[in-house]
Amino acid sequence: MVHVLGATLIAGCAGRGGFPDLQPRPHEAPRAVAPVVAPADALSAEDRAAFGRARARADDRLAEVRKAWAQAWPTAQAAVAAARGARPGQPAWAEAQLHLSRLDDALAGYAEVEAILSPLAVRPDARPADWDAERAAVAVLLERVRAEAQAGYRQRRQLERGLD
């Protein structure tokens, strides 16, 4: 009796009128796919010009930063040497702090150069292979800039310790 009751219930759940249509519904229809555009074989003249302008801007700024450091370093050394033994707040100590802050300003320029070079060192997927040589040259320069900045920060910290 249980089997007959179960079969009756299952039969009652089945719809009358046959099976559902198996054709794709509107939301299941295939969509048009955009064609994949292969990257060009070479950089456009516009891309090369933009790269060149950014690279020149980075080179110019790096030259300014190096010059600022070269001018600030010896005067900071002399000011710190003159302030050895001076207490905070004394004129010699304040003068040394002023020159240390000029070193900080010079070192901050390295971050600006890095901000200009970093996007140039990355190879977007859409760039052609001939981009690699220029990108690699920028990556080498970027590493050199970072190394110079780190060396400058170490020198500055060591100089500042001379005030203690």
C-alpha positions as CSV (number, residue, x, y, z in Angstrom):
1,M,0.0,0.0,0.0
2,V,2.9,2.4,0.8
3,H,4.3,1.8,-2.7
4,V,1.0,2.6,-4.3
5,L,0.7,5.8,-2.3
6,G,4.3,6.9,-3.1
7,A,3.7,6.3,-6.8
8,T,0.5,8.2,-6.7
9,L,2.2,11.2,-5.1
10,I,5.0,11.2,-7.5
11,A,2.7,10.9,-10.4
12,G,0.7,13.9,-9.1
13,C,3.9,16.0,-9.1
14,A,4.6,15.3,-12.8
15,G,3.2,18.0,-15.0
16,R,0.6,17.3,-17.6
17,G,1.4,18.2,-21.1
18,G,4.8,16.6,-21.8
19,F,8.4,17.5,-21.2
20,P,9.7,21.1,-21.2
21,D,11.3,22.5,-24.3
22,L,15.1,22.0,-24.3
23,Q,15.8,24.9,-26.6
24,P,18.2,27.6,-25.2
25,R,16.4,30.3,-23.3
26,P,17.1,34.0,-24.2
27,H,19.5,34.4,-21.4
28,E,21.3,31.2,-22.4
29,A,22.0,32.3,-26.0
30,P,25.6,32.6,-27.0
31,R,27.0,36.0,-26.8
32,A,29.2,37.8,-29.3
33,V,32.8,37.8,-28.3
34,A,35.1,40.7,-29.1
35,P,38.0,39.6,-31.2
36,V,41.4,39.6,-29.6
37,V,43.6,42.2,-31.0
38,A,47.2,41.1,-31.2
39,P,49.7,43.7,-30.1
40,A,51.6,45.6,-32.7
41,D,55.0,44.5,-33.8
42,A,56.6,47.8,-32.7
43,L,55.9,50.7,-30.5
44,S,54.1,53.6,-32.2
45,A,56.0,56.8,-32.6
46,E,53.6,58.4,-30.1
47,D,54.5,55.7,-27.5
48,R,58.2,56.2,-28.1
49,A,57.9,59.9,-27.8
50,A,56.0,59.7,-24.5
51,F,58.5,57.2,-23.2
52,G,61.4,59.5,-24.3
53,R,59.8,62.6,-22.6
54,A,59.3,60.7,-19.3
55,R,62.8,59.3,-19.4
56,A,64.2,62.8,-20.1
57,R,62.2,64.3,-17.3
58,A,63.5,61.5,-14.9
59,D,67.1,62.1,-16.1
60,D,66.8,65.9,-15.6
61,R,65.3,65.5,-12.1
62,L,68.0,62.9,-11.2
63,A,70.7,65.4,-12.2
64,E,69.0,68.0,-10.0
65,V,68.8,65.6,-7.1
66,R,72.5,64.6,-7.4
67,K,73.5,68.3,-7.6
68,A,71.4,69.2,-4.5
69,W,73.0,66.3,-2.6
70,A,76.5,67.2,-3.7
71,Q,76.0,70.8,-2.5
72,A,74.2,69.9,0.7
73,W,76.5,67.1,1.9
74,P,79.8,69.0,2.6
75,T,78.0,71.9,4.3
76,A,76.0,69.4,6.5
77,Q,79.2,67.6,7.4
78,A,80.8,70.9,8.4
79,A,77.8,72.0,10.4
80,V,77.5,68.7,12.3
81,A,81.3,68.8,13.0
82,A,80.9,72.4,14.4
83,A,77.9,71.3,16.5
84,R,79.6,68.3,18.2
85,G,79.1,68.7,21.9
86,A,76.4,71.4,21.5
87,R,73.2,70.9,23.4
88,P,69.8,70.9,21.6
89,G,68.6,74.4,21.0
90,Q,72.0,76.0,20.9
91,P,72.9,77.9,17.7
92,A,75.4,75.4,16.4
93,W,73.0,72.5,17.0
94,A,70.2,74.4,15.2
95,E,72.5,75.2,12.3
96,A,73.3,71.5,12.0
97,Q,69.6,70.6,12.1
98,L,69.0,73.0,9.3
99,H,71.7,71.4,7.1
100,L,70.4,67.9,7.9
101,S,67.0,69.0,6.7
102,R,68.5,70.2,3.4
103,L,69.9,66.7,3.0
104,D,66.4,65.4,3.6
105,D,65.1,67.6,0.9
106,A,67.7,66.3,-1.5
107,L,66.9,62.7,-0.7
108,A,63.2,63.3,-1.2
109,G,64.0,64.0,-4.8
110,Y,65.0,60.4,-5.3
111,A,61.4,59.4,-4.6
112,E,60.2,61.8,-7.3
113,V,62.6,60.2,-9.8
114,E,61.5,56.7,-8.7
115,A,57.8,57.8,-9.3
116,I,58.7,58.8,-12.8
117,L,60.7,55.7,-13.7
118,S,58.6,53.0,-12.0
119,P,55.8,53.0,-14.6
120,L,58.4,53.0,-17.4
121,A,60.1,49.9,-16.1
122,V,56.9,47.8,-16.2
123,R,56.0,46.0,-19.4
124,P,52.3,46.1,-20.0
125,D,51.1,42.9,-21.7
126,A,50.0,44.8,-24.7
127,R,53.5,46.1,-25.4
128,P,55.6,44.5,-28.2
129,A,58.8,42.7,-27.6
130,D,60.9,45.7,-28.8
131,W,59.8,47.5,-25.7
132,D,61.9,45.1,-23.6
133,A,65.3,46.7,-24.2
134,E,64.2,50.2,-23.3
135,R,62.2,48.8,-20.3
136,A,65.3,46.9,-19.1
137,A,67.5,50.0,-19.3
138,V,65.0,51.9,-17.2
139,A,64.8,49.1,-14.7
140,V,68.6,49.2,-14.3
141,L,68.5,53.0,-13.8
142,L,65.7,52.6,-11.3
143,E,67.7,50.1,-9.2
144,R,70.7,52.6,-9.3
145,V,68.4,55.4,-8.1
146,R,67.1,53.3,-5.3
147,A,70.7,52.3,-4.3
148,E,71.8,55.9,-4.3
149,A,68.8,56.9,-2.2
150,Q,69.5,54.2,0.3
151,A,73.2,55.1,0.5
152,G,72.2,58.7,1.0
153,Y,69.8,57.8,3.9
154,R,72.6,55.8,5.5
155,Q,75.1,58.6,5.2
156,R,72.6,61.1,6.6
157,R,71.7,58.9,9.6
158,Q,75.4,58.3,10.3
159,L,76.1,62.1,10.1
160,E,73.2,62.8,12.5
161,R,74.6,60.4,15.0
162,G,77.5,62.8,15.3
163,L,75.3,65.2,17.1
164,D,74.7,62.9,20.0
